[in-house]
Amino acid sequence: MLWSYILKLVILLPLVCGLMIGCLYLWRKLESRMPGKPSTRLVQVKETMMISPGVRLAVLDFEGKRLLVSVARGGVTLVDKVGQ
């Protein structure tokens, strides 16, 4: 009787702890994407688009300016900017 309790404890305790850690990790990742929360970051990524494998275009907002950048394996390049 005691051995079955210890066996259940050894199996279920790490499982429950792992589920708790996984839920907290997912909450932290998805919290910034929830609507209605004002962003306090200076740079906001508005949209990204894959151009080719390894190359993306991204629209960023920074201090009232809208920037279009190309993101590739070699680095980030400013393509265009709109704003004051």
Residue pairs with C-beta under 8 A, 6 or more apart in sequence:
31 37
32 39
42 62
42 63
43 60
43 61
43 62
44 60
44 61
44 62
45 58
45 59
45 60
46 59
46 60
46 61
46 66
47 58
47 59
48 56
48 57
48 58
48 59
48 71
49 56
49 57
49 58
50 56
51 57
51 70
54 72
54 73
55 70
55 71
55 72
56 70
56 71
56 72
57 68
57 69
57 70
57 71
57 79
58 68
58 69
58 70
58 71
59 66
59 67
59 68
60 66
60 67
60 68
60 69
61 67
64 83
64 84
65 81
65 82
65 83
65 84
66 81
66 82
66 83
67 78
67 80
67 81
68 78
68 79
68 80
68 81
69 76
69 77
69 78
69 79
70 76
70 77
70 79
